[in-house]
Amino acid sequence: MFELMVTTHFEAAHCIPNYPGKCARLHGHNWTVEVCVGSKTLNELGMVMDFKLLKKDIGVVTERLDHHYLNEMDIWRETPPTAEHIAWYIFRELKDLLLSRGEKISLLHIKVWESQGSAALYREA
């Protein structure tokens, strides 16, 4: 299996309602997103896919989150915008985008870092 990884960033605020600590209050992060895709075969250029295209695709998804108060977004009206939920959201949205274009790759995981030492990873079972 060949794997390709890219990282990108976005800035957004959130709070975790009912959290027993500081994270219950409004605060922001410079989020880092790691995207990992894979394929058992390479395309005609010898690539899983073009880095530039993958970066463009993840930019489409993260642009929806950038400079927003995440708790006000419809997706998180019922569930808190934790790093885990953000990773799941990005995974789902990016997978749909890749499938709609007919990409023959697998989206392996999304890892979302809310700080240098704290990250959540989502992958399908």
Buried (B, 14 or more C-beta within 10 A) or exposed (E): EEEBBBEBEBEBBBBBEEEEEEBEEEEBBEBBBBBBBBBEEEEEEEEBBEEEEBEEBBEEBBEEBEEBBBBEBEBBEEEBBBBBBBBBBBBBBBBEBBEEEEBEBBBBBBBBBBEEEEBBBBBEE
